[in-house]
Amino acid sequence: MLKNLGPLGIAGLVIVLAGIALIASESLLIAAGMAMVLGGLGLVVKALVSGLLQSFGMF
């Protein structure tokens, strides 16, 4: 998975994880909610991109 992200994607992943860790240092419940929102958003974006690529016959 990491080789498909590239350096910019890995840097973004590290920043997201650092942000959640920073929030978790104050409130674990809010950090868990933020992680769930980010995960859900990622799944929605993946589904949209996959659907778009399928409509063009690329995937």
Residue, then its C-alpha position, 0 to 999 in steps of 0.5 A: m500500500l505504501k508504494n502506491l501512495g508515493p512520498l506525498g501520500i506518505a507525508g499526508l498519512v503521517i500528518v493525519l496520524a500526528g494530528i489524531a495523536l495530538i487530539a488523543s493527548e487531550s481527549l480520547l473520545i474526540a480522537a476516536g470520533m475524528a479517526m472514524v470520520l476520516g476513515g469514512l471519508g476515505l471510503v467514500v472518496k475511494a468508492l467515488v473514484s472507483g465508480l468514476l474510473q469504471s464509468f470510463g472503463m479504466f478499472 
